[in-house]
Amino acid sequence: QVPLVESGGGLVQAGGSLRLTCAASGRTFSSYAMGWFRQAPGKEREFVAGINWSGGRTYYVDSVKGRFTISRDNAKKTVWLQMNSLKPEDTAVYYCAATPASYSGSYHAYDYNYWGQGTQVTVSS
């Protein structure tokens, strides 16, 4: 089990920044790759960013490359998503998720075993 809790969402103007935090518990956090997904109203959940177990490899969907940065600290059992230059189309509920290391970088939600409850990000124009 890898319980996950997200925080850091909120309302921000276009061009602004937010940092999302995903706090994990459990003994096996460092053996999991992690990902951030988002889901806007009426749309499917989509992959945003991923990071391998060590933090040495990261993955991003094209729409956020150069604007978002994923990072992790295994000692703190925490994953972050730094979001800069936010756009109204980034508005969504953001979820962090854990997947076995062999699925590191997967864009598919069904590969992820554990999910947080989500945090709302709203970007106003």
Secondary structure, 3 states (H helix, E strand, C coil): CCCEEEECCEEEECCCCEEEEEEECCCCHHHEEEEEEEECCCCCCEEEEEECCCCCCEEECHHHCCCEEEEEECCCCEEEEEECCCCHHHCEEEEEEEEEHHHCCCCCHHHCCEECCCEEEEEEC
